[in-house]
């Protein structure tokens, strides 16, 4: 065991132990050469003399060292010293996703999707290099203090190749795919299944399958239908639920073809969460998972009982020990899984394999008998099929119908005409009309040609002949003032609502009959009231490495105004959008201004000067500049690099009554520059810019002691 202060390879000073797993201990250390903190995974002494474990341990390092991605924990070094084998990796300050879920219970839809996308991007990078993780679980997902999500512990990762046929079940059983549970072929779709279980746990606050033993949980992965996550999270959008259900299909052919395809649907879910766009692979051409009934299960256990029980007893204690700590981790590297099986474990697994083979043969026999009507009954259709059929029926029922014209008809004639289209009719009152005879329909809502659903109601207003009272004009008035004016004139207001980009909410857009028309006391005057600008959904322009131009096009197409600002980013290249002021998926009014942050690339190195400087600038608003609510500014050095940035600075008034704004920041390594100030109105829209040169001589910079 390593102790504080020990130095490995004349380079890594041990700070302390931070975690332990099945085959290794993890320590925090300091790299004395580069002056950074690292995590060192050290193979436990009892395994160091086992060639299989050592080989597995080194394979982990070789697999992970070839991966370099912002969402994967980096491997820096691998070595051995005095019989001790170790891996040096990136040290992440943060907590595991497992701990985060335990603290929050259920995660929000947006938070779960955001985490899933980051995890998926890391797994995608591994799959692109033919590396399957095989142990995706919340304990192996770290959320840093900056909010970045990283995948760690490639302890059972194995480079996929043409001769990869099967894999021992070494991943945590609650998240293992059915093919891992039965020791079958493992590929990228196994990681997709495990990520689906992780997403289920994020939104539901629990795993879909649980039991007293690991064997019991594994059998559930093979046999049991999953309870839809909406049973525990009723507010989960349909898109997210179907993504999870598609990821966790027992037949791998019915899952997503690749992590890239899954990421595409996750990103679309952020933009259109309630849209039913996920394409489920039909079970018609696949072998459907059969739910084994109680009688069938009893028969299987009776015929395979002795073998099954012996195998269970042989592996139970070891497997339980392996998984018992998986829910108690509080550190990012607390849960390291075992490497190669020791001889005893291999023997136990062999016995288990024989037991599984016997069980499978019996299941096949039962299924064949069942096929010819000998045993059991058909199970219910799975949840997915039921939902699909329901949605299909709803879609058929909600087909759009064009409203026919009923103006000029009597009420009975209009009723008969509308019933032909499956529509209902409602008398909204009477109105005077110069165009329609008494008893004829003078107004209808919706008008001819508009689309409605079958069963919708069409409102009609019936003519009571020519009128003699002037109809007051209420267009542009508030709904309260309009109603009052009409009622004072002896008319009955009928209110309808619609969106408007030009008329404020709760103000009248139009009226029927129009102002100046003749009416009778008691006539119905229909007023169209504004619901304000129609809400639009903010798209996500921070995903998929969108350029500034791409982001502007996408946001403008959604009906939003766009402003930009820039910031340095050590990982995202220049010109790529790294942030947006309004979260993706949020509903806002059309025309709302959204600010995107564009990467300037890595932070430029600055030469060290004899001292640092503090910048203090007070700006008087330019003449003629009005309605200013705030100001933002960027300070550039002589090379055009952004040195400092201020957002949303308040506008104040000095002793002389002038409107001013102040900018102050210390610790700067320059003593001069160019300050670009942007003045904004209350909506965050730019009014104008102002550029000034600042320096020590102008009094803007002072040396710091």
Secondary structure as GFF3:
##gff-version 3
##sequence-region A 1 705
A	DSSP	beta_strand	7	8	.	.	.	ID=ss1
A	DSSP	beta_strand	12	20	.	.	.	ID=ss2
A	DSSP	beta_strand	24	31	.	.	.	ID=ss3
A	DSSP	beta_strand	36	43	.	.	.	ID=ss4
A	DSSP	alpha_helix	45	48	.	.	.	ID=ss5
A	DSSP	alpha_helix	51	65	.	.	.	ID=ss6
A	DSSP	beta_strand	75	81	.	.	.	ID=ss7
A	DSSP	beta_strand	84	90	.	.	.	ID=ss8
A	DSSP	beta_strand	94	96	.	.	.	ID=ss9
A	DSSP	alpha_helix	97	104	.	.	.	ID=ss10
A	DSSP	alpha_helix	109	128	.	.	.	ID=ss11
A	DSSP	beta_strand	131	132	.	.	.	ID=ss12
A	DSSP	three_ten_helix	138	140	.	.	.	ID=ss13
A	DSSP	beta_strand	141	144	.	.	.	ID=ss14
A	DSSP	beta_strand	149	151	.	.	.	ID=ss15
A	DSSP	beta_strand	158	159	.	.	.	ID=ss16
A	DSSP	three_ten_helix	173	175	.	.	.	ID=ss17
A	DSSP	alpha_helix	178	181	.	.	.	ID=ss18
A	DSSP	alpha_helix	188	204	.	.	.	ID=ss19
A	DSSP	alpha_helix	214	223	.	.	.	ID=ss20
A	DSSP	three_ten_helix	229	231	.	.	.	ID=ss21
A	DSSP	alpha_helix	238	247	.	.	.	ID=ss22
A	DSSP	three_ten_helix	252	254	.	.	.	ID=ss23
A	DSSP	alpha_helix	259	271	.	.	.	ID=ss24
A	DSSP	alpha_helix	294	323	.	.	.	ID=ss25
A	DSSP	alpha_helix	343	371	.	.	.	ID=ss26
A	DSSP	alpha_helix	383	397	.	.	.	ID=ss27
A	DSSP	beta_strand	400	402	.	.	.	ID=ss28
A	DSSP	alpha_helix	411	419	.	.	.	ID=ss29
A	DSSP	beta_strand	424	431	.	.	.	ID=ss30
A	DSSP	beta_strand	441	445	.	.	.	ID=ss31
A	DSSP	beta_strand	451	453	.	.	.	ID=ss32
A	DSSP	beta_strand	457	463	.	.	.	ID=ss33
A	DSSP	beta_strand	469	470	.	.	.	ID=ss34
A	DSSP	alpha_helix	479	488	.	.	.	ID=ss35
A	DSSP	beta_strand	492	498	.	.	.	ID=ss36
A	DSSP	beta_strand	508	512	.	.	.	ID=ss37
A	DSSP	beta_strand	518	519	.	.	.	ID=ss38
A	DSSP	beta_strand	524	530	.	.	.	ID=ss39
A	DSSP	beta_strand	535	537	.	.	.	ID=ss40
A	DSSP	alpha_helix	548	557	.	.	.	ID=ss41
A	DSSP	beta_strand	561	567	.	.	.	ID=ss42
A	DSSP	beta_strand	577	580	.	.	.	ID=ss43
A	DSSP	beta_strand	587	589	.	.	.	ID=ss44
A	DSSP	beta_strand	593	599	.	.	.	ID=ss45
A	DSSP	beta_strand	613	620	.	.	.	ID=ss46
A	DSSP	beta_strand	630	636	.	.	.	ID=ss47
A	DSSP	beta_strand	642	650	.	.	.	ID=ss48
A	DSSP	beta_strand	652	653	.	.	.	ID=ss49
A	DSSP	beta_strand	659	668	.	.	.	ID=ss50
A	DSSP	beta_strand	672	680	.	.	.	ID=ss51
A	DSSP	beta_strand	686	695	.	.	.	ID=ss52
A	DSSP	beta_strand	701	703	.	.	.	ID=ss53
###
